[in-house]
Amino acid sequence: MSAVIVAEQLTKWYGPRLAVDHVSFTVGAGEIMGLLGPNGSGKTTILRIFTGYLRPSSGAARIADLDVVDDALAARRRVGYVPEDAPLYPGMGVAEFLRFMGRLKGLAGAGLTAAVDAGLERLRLGSMRATQIGRLSRGYRQRVAIAQALLGDPPLLILDEPTNGLDPRQIIEMRELIRALGGERTIVVTSHILGEIERVADRVAILLAGRMLGTHAVGATHGGRRLRVRLRGEEAPVRACLAEVPGVAAVHLEGRPAASAPVYLLDVADASVAEAVAKAVIAAGFGLSSLELAPVDLEALFLELTREPAEPGR
């Protein structure tokens, strides 16, 4: 899978405040990546760097091998962006607004008309093409914002908190829309709500205080899984053995039951990695008690990664 987005040691300072702290990740073609973290974790700053609104203080950000600073205009042409509070013109009709935005993106003539008509159909806005945007519900305004982001058919769609302020029915419709768009193009979506990310994303990158805590498969569309492995052996050598197996992205110690072997959770690319894990631990001489697939509990994972270290003496 070729990378559409690449962040390498991405860092952003606002004066004395470090907003993004050496963040690195990649997003493949057709993948839906969720950026998850509380408010102030750096999610929006990262998106604004990739969309050209901000320059990184250091590090690199690339879209389809184009540097967002050195090749800014070419990189922006490959992005459709919907900020958290999308700037729309309430006095314009829906089709009028889309035509205006299309012209700003360099579309004209029959190409512009076709792109606007396709956007109206895809976002189910055809019956509202002449309706003033200011008279639309919040959910339909979000649809208009996404329709303009898709003008020009960019390979990358970036959505910042797309369900914020929507009612329950609108949230469900937005989830369905994001999943439908996935696969056709790469999507990066942010949220501070675990359940929303879990329902739409293939992978999630967890951020806290500007730092990347890890990326994990959650499998909203591709069945991402973890392996739960119960092994007898010293923790450090066991971890090293498991981490070397191709397809194992991360190793977590789930617990040390008093009467049985320690249990490890492995983030894996797919279920087929289980056979390679079994062969590796048996060849290394560790006692394999059990090996099973386990669905990712995103809430438990988030709490595990963001848990504050215990104070000395506690």
C-alpha positions, 0 to 999 in steps of 0.5 A: 500500500503506497503512502498518501500521507507521511509525517516525519518528526513533525513539530510545531511550536506556538511561541514557548508552547509545544503543540506537536512534539516530533510526530511520525506516521503514514497513511496508505492509499484508500485507508481511513485513519483516525486521529484521536485525542482530547482537546488540545492534543495537537490533532487540528494543528497537524491537519492545518500543517497538511492543508497548508494553513500552518508551517511546521517548526521542524520535521517533514509533512508530505502528501503523495510525495509532495512536501507541503512547504516546498511544493505547497500549491501542488500538495494542496490540489490533492487535498479536500479539507473540511474544518471543524467549523466549515466557512460557508456563505449563508446567503448563497444557494447550495449549487451557487456556492459549489460553483463558486468554490469549483472556480476557485479550484480551477474548474470551468465550463462543462468540467465545473458543471459535471463536478457540481452535479456529481457533488450534489448527487453524491451528498444527496443535495439535489433537492436543495440545490437552490436552497440558501445555505443559511436555511439548512440544518447543521447536518446538511451544511456539513454535507455541503462542506464535504461536497465542496471538499470533493470538487476536483476529485482530490485523492485525500479528504481531511475531516476535522471533527465532522460529527461535532454538533450533529444530532444522533440521526445526523451522526449515523448518516455522517458515519455512513457517508465517511465509510462510503467515501473510504476506499475511493480515497484516503481519509483522515478524520479527527475526533475526541470521541472514541466511539466515533473513530472506532466506527469509521476508521481502519486505524487510529493514531492516539495523541496526547499533549502533542505526542503520538502515543501509538497507531493501532488497527481498529478495523471498522472496515477491514476487521483489524484485530489483536492477538492475545498470547499467554506465554511462560518466559522472562518478559524482556526476551518474550517482548523482543521475540514477539516484536521481531515477528513480521506483521506485529506492530506493537506488544502490550503486557495485558496482565500477570495472573497469579496462577498462570502465565503472563498475557500479552496483546499484540497489534497485528496486520491481520489474523494470518500473523498468528501462525508466525507468532506461534512458530517464533515463540515455540522456536525460541523455547517459550511456553505457549499456553494459548493464542487467540484473536481478540477484538480491539477495545479502543476505550481500554487501549486509550486508557492504557496509553494515557494512564498517568504513571504512579507516584513514587511510593504508591 
